[in-house]
Amino acid sequence: MTIDLDAPGSSGLLDASSRREISFLSNMYVLGLTLTAGIGGLLFGYDTGVISGALLYIRDDFKAVNDSSVIQETIVSMAMVGAIIGAAGGGWINDVYGRKKATLVADVVFIIGSLVMCAAPDPYILILGRLFVGLGVGVASVTAPVYIAEAAPSEIRGGLVATNVLMITGGQFLSYLVNLAFTEVPGTWRWMLGVAAVPAVVQFCLMVFLPESPRWLYMKDKKSEARVVLEKIYNSDRLEEEIDQLAAAAMQDLESRKRSVSYMDVFKSKEMRLAFFAGAGLQAFQQFTGINTVMYYSPTIVQMAGFASNQLALLLSLIVAAMNAAGTVVGIVLIDRCGRRRLALFSLSGVLVSLVILSLAFILQSSCNSNNQILSLGFCSSGIGWFAVVGLALYIACFAPGMGPVPWAVNSEIYPEAYRGVCGGMSATVNWISNLIVAQTFLSIVELVGTGGTFMIIAGIAVLALLFVYIFVPETKGLTFEQVERIWKERAWGSKASSSGSSQKLLEYVA
Ligand code: BGC
């Protein structure tokens, strides 16, 4: 077998796109695999969404919780602490034991956590359960995107990884519905938290029958097993092409595979530093542009905007969650058409405009409250509240198709095989840490600079995010993993270095 990475028109990489025509719905095997892996996303979304509702009833049952906001905050944030640890360790589990075992481990930990929470006799056991559930969610948040991306044909990879994000946003929506459904049932919060074990059991059972990721198998020298999996995904022409590419990638990773990749190795090579900077930066900006302030605090925001009724606030937050899920569907459709970069740039521009609207609405409202002159000019009415709600809706409509799925998709595809778990894990950890920081500081910053000021700060972060994506994030739409690797080599060492190096190594490997 010979492959020349530099010759256009060879069986190698450059002409690959000409025959890449698998559509999203045409390959039921890959779609089934994606939906099964995506149950990890569902657990992620459900778990992050359910706690705000459940907490209201936990407070009723445990006096210690009711009396202490520290215990309440610990119950909420312990799952995020678990997710931070789970995502960091999950990357390593993925690389050493494979994507399938990582998913199974995440399920077991998640099931234990759900049952512990459901049966918790006191708040401290409940907190322990939250930690377990968080660990499971953290491992799943690294594993599902990588497993899906590695089985996906490159032309639909973005849409398939974004399907996992649809499961996250769908899970959040579902959690709000479940919160409503169990309000009258005895044992309310125990059901709300315990019921999450069901999808985890379902995923465990389905996953037993699904294969390990073909790319992981190939890199671990289980070439015939990898081939059996790939035969289920591709027709015979495409199969040989994919296997050629795996051989090229295996060759390129040969050096790094001699030793096992450690977390520190990521920072030793220039191209890995560039890739990780882009991936982790996207994850941080996803959180710091405020999505979870909107998801966790939308009822509060709606009330801040002057709508006092609890029910209206809850209804509007259900609508926000539904819009978020619907917007993710738009992202699935667009991500392999427009590309990741363009989608992120459009998304961030809309997010910026909506944050400015939200900010102005709140600034105007607070000046209305303190200044009767403006009131008499007619600026102040319930219209301002609606102005804020429009800002909120526009925010979700712009965020959901772009900055929701793009960071997860990009992180599932920008790292070489040997580093995919470790780097994906580290950048998911950055996502969870950023999430925790935003969740813990939002209300205090609001107290300090007001709601309008807070949204203005987030708008400033959106400007930085736009610049970041524009400068540091390359377009990876439709590219094979090997083509993406080449982008980093070119960015690190210039175009000649990347092509002559890879050709030389390939010739040595083939010889
Ligand atoms: C983010 C989550 C967020 C969700 C809601 C995901 O992409 O990672 O933190 O809650 O989107 O849209």
Residues whose N, C-alpha, C, O or C-beta is under 5 A from the ligand:
A	BS01	BGC	T169 M295 N324 G404
